Amino acid sequence: MSSSSTANNTSSAPQVSSSDEGTTTSMVQRISQTLIKPTSLVVVSIAALGAAYFVYKSLRKTKTSSITGDEYSDTSSDEESDESEEMEMRDFTLEELHKHSSTSHKQFVSVMGKVYDVTGSGFYGPNEAYSIYAGHEIGKALALNDVSSQHLDQFDVSDLTTQQMEHLTSMIEHFEMKYICVGTLNEWAQH
């Protein structure tokens, strides 16, 4: 089929004489190029955006600060993340928990007897905002919004107000959503 007959079959445009056929072919080519270029551009753009999104999600793991709600990039490697996800739940003594301080390879905190892996969070490592919490029971300190050593490793929360207990409850929920629980603290069960 010639390009002029194609144009006649696919549109209601007026018929073109054979002398105008070169002009019509040229016009059809220009229209095709105009239509193809934006379409190709859109398809390529969508594919590029999809690929960029996939790479972004693959490389960046976002978590939230347990205290402030601020986002941060997970600085732990995928190997470390997989290791902690596969870690079996176990019981910890307070002495064992203390070995997981801000300077150790893995940082753990206990909140009301549940031990969480906070490694790579950007908050519990050396010289980070909550480094003092790493390796300790921090339930009472969280309830009181205290970032000092005064309320670390304290198991008696009976003196907390209703408002402080509500805050602690919300912090527990936050830890459960954001961090992997790796075990329980033996001393908590004794109180």
C-alpha positions in Angstrom: 0.0 0.0 0.0 1.4 3.4 -0.8 1.6 6.1 1.7 -1.1 8.2 0.0 -3.6 5.2 0.1 -2.7 4.6 3.7 -3.5 8.2 4.5 -6.8 7.8 2.6 -7.7 4.6 4.5 -6.9 5.9 8.0 -8.2 9.4 8.0 -10.9 11.5 6.5 -8.3 13.9 4.9 -9.0 15.0 1.3 -7.4 12.9 -1.4 -4.0 14.0 -2.6 -3.0 14.0 -6.2 0.1 12.1 -7.4 2.0 15.4 -7.9 1.5 16.2 -4.2 2.6 12.7 -3.2 6.2 13.8 -2.4 4.9 16.6 -0.2 2.4 14.2 1.5 5.1 11.6 2.2 7.3 14.3 3.6 4.5 15.6 5.8 3.6 12.1 7.0 7.2 11.5 7.9 7.3 14.8 9.8 4.1 13.9 11.7 5.4 10.4 12.4 8.7 11.7 13.7 6.9 14.3 15.8 4.6 11.6 17.3 7.3 9.0 17.8 9.8 11.3 19.5 7.5 12.4 22.3 6.2 8.8 22.7 9.7 7.4 22.8 10.7 10.1 25.2 7.8 9.3 27.5 8.6 5.6 27.4 12.3 6.1 28.0 11.5 8.5 30.8 9.2 6.1 32.6 11.7 3.3 32.2 14.5 5.5 33.6 12.3 6.6 36.5 11.4 3.1 37.3 15.0 2.0 37.2 16.1 4.9 39.4 13.4 4.2 41.9 14.4 0.5 42.1 18.0 1.5 42.6 17.1 4.0 45.2 14.9 1.5 47.2 17.6 -1.1 46.9 20.4 1.0 48.2 18.7 3.1 50.8 17.0 1.6 53.8 15.1 4.2 55.8 14.3 3.8 59.5 13.3 6.3 62.1 14.9 7.6 65.2 13.4 5.9 68.2 13.3 9.2 70.1 12.8 12.1 67.6 11.1 10.4 64.7 13.7 11.8 62.4 14.7 9.6 59.4 18.2 8.4 58.8 19.9 6.0 56.4 20.7 2.6 57.6 24.5 2.5 57.6 24.7 -1.3 58.3 25.6 -3.5 55.3 23.1 -5.8 53.8 25.2 -8.7 55.2 24.8 -7.4 58.7 21.0 -6.8 58.2 20.5 -10.3 57.0 22.5 -11.6 59.9 20.4 -9.9 62.5 17.1 -10.9 60.8 18.2 -14.5 61.0 19.4 -14.2 64.6 17.4 -16.5 66.9 15.6 -15.0 69.9 17.6 -15.6 73.1 17.9 -14.6 76.7 20.4 -12.0 77.7 21.8 -11.2 81.1 22.5 -7.5 81.9 26.2 -8.3 81.7 25.8 -9.7 78.2 23.7 -6.7 77.2 26.5 -4.4 78.4 28.8 -6.0 75.8 26.6 -4.5 73.1 27.5 -0.9 73.8 28.0 1.9 71.3 31.6 0.8 70.6 30.8 -2.9 69.9 30.1 -4.4 66.4 26.4 -4.8 67.3 24.5 -2.3 69.4 21.6 -3.6 71.4 19.2 -1.9 73.8 16.6 -3.3 76.1 13.2 -1.6 76.5 11.2 -3.1 79.4 12.9 -6.4 79.0 12.8 -6.8 75.2 16.2 -6.5 73.5 16.4 -4.8 70.2 19.2 -4.6 67.6 19.8 -0.9 66.9 23.0 -1.4 64.9 23.4 1.0 62.0 20.6 3.2 63.1 22.8 6.3 63.2 21.9 7.0 66.8 23.5 4.4 69.1 27.1 4.1 67.8 30.1 5.9 69.1 29.6 9.7 69.5 26.0 9.5 68.3 23.0 11.1 69.9 21.8 8.1 72.0 25.1 6.2 72.3 24.8 6.2 76.1 21.7 4.0 75.7 23.5 1.2 73.8 24.1 -1.9 75.9 21.5 -0.9 78.6 17.9 -1.4 79.7 16.5 2.0 78.8 12.7 1.8 79.5 12.7 4.2 82.5 15.1 6.6 80.7 12.8 6.7 77.7 9.7 7.3 79.8 11.5 10.3 81.4 13.1 11.5 78.2 16.4 11.3 80.0 19.5 11.0 77.9 21.9 10.5 80.8 23.1 7.4 82.7 20.9 8.2 85.8 18.0 6.0 84.7 19.8 3.3 82.8 19.4 -0.3 83.9 16.5 0.5 86.3 13.8 -2.0 86.4 11.3 -0.4 88.8 8.9 1.8 86.9 6.2 1.9 89.6 7.1 5.6 90.4 6.3 6.8 86.8 3.2 9.0 86.3 0.4 8.0 84.0 1.7 10.4 81.3 5.2 9.0 81.6 3.8 5.4 81.2 1.8 6.5 78.2 5.0 7.9 76.6 6.8 4.7 77.4 4.1 2.6 75.8 4.3 4.7 72.7 8.1 4.3 72.7 7.7 0.5 73.0 5.4 0.4 70.0 7.9 2.5 68.1 10.8 0.1 68.9 8.6 -2.9 67.9 7.9 -1.3 64.5 11.4 0.0 63.7 13.9 -2.5 65.2 14.3 -6.3 65.3 13.8 -7.9 68.6 16.6 -10.3 69.3 15.7 -11.5 72.7 14.7 -10.8 76.3 16.6 -9.5 79.3 16.6 -12.1 82.2 16.8 -9.5 84.9 13.5 -7.9 83.7 11.6 -11.1 84.4 12.9 -11.1 88.0 11.2 -7.8 88.8 
